[in-house]
Amino acid sequence: MSDGLITPEAIKKTAEGFMASKYLFTASELGVFQQLAAGSLTTEEVAHACGVAAAPLRVVLDGLAALNILTCIGGRYSNSIEAQEFLSGGPDEGLRPLLTFWDQIHYPTLNSLTDAVRGLAQDAGPLDEERQRIFSAGVDADNSRAAAALAATSVWKDRFRILDLGGGMGTFLRPALHRHKHLSATLYESPTVGNIAASTWAQSLLRDRLNIVHGDFMADPIPDGHDIVLLGNVVHYFDHERNEHLLRRIRQASPTGTRIIVVDYWTDPSHTRPVTAALLAGAFLTQLQGAIYSSDEGKSLLQSTGWRNIEMLSLTGVMSALIAEAGEPV
């Protein structure tokens, strides 16, 4: 609003966000930020390094300069500080896997949001192996900072064996095992995701402290012998009833005093803050028929399924964790 005049600018800015996203995805896929890692280049130099024509690439470079993701001085382009930090590595480094995931899986999925709201969306079924690798790598990149923040807390004190249910690539386990030498872990995943994780962990010096088990935590027996259970970004996959079922199954398989860490995009009571969490809800609905939950709803789920002494721990970005202990069996 300016001088009392109502304008559409806020609406237009939101509506045009897809254009900025696509410029960013295209530049990452072409390797623009990686080519600029060593210093500034002209359009022709970037184009040659990326194997494309200069004229069309300049459209992308100028768009990113307009968004302050690149800078352009005297006809030479450079990475912004943020692009240099998070996007200038190889295709599997930094946030580049996340951009690939958003571009190739998340972005197209949201085309079905209207159908999902109308109840017309169809379950696409499991991802094929290639798309699952993109999905897993993207989620791994997105969660890495929150995982490091969780590893730096005291939640691991007096604990020895972690059970990570649906933990993907073991993102939350890597920094925890690295930082706390007394810990060992079990990663419980579907065969497809578990095999992808195994190929990554095979190169890790931590591999001898991790056991990967395949199964369905909604139906198959939950492994015992652990004193801490990690449920990282799993709750948003399911509706309230299925989450209640899962948390009760975990409680029934856990001795009294077992600690549970439930990491997710917990929101305020209005479900509108953090904004990113509110927007991710559309993807969870469309891809997974899931939802986001407020921290109060999360606490209620834990309480109703036999967990006590519930606390909330802020991590980085929009992620936080609910920490609880197993009470008497229900």
Disulfide bonds with the S-S distance in Angstrom:
none
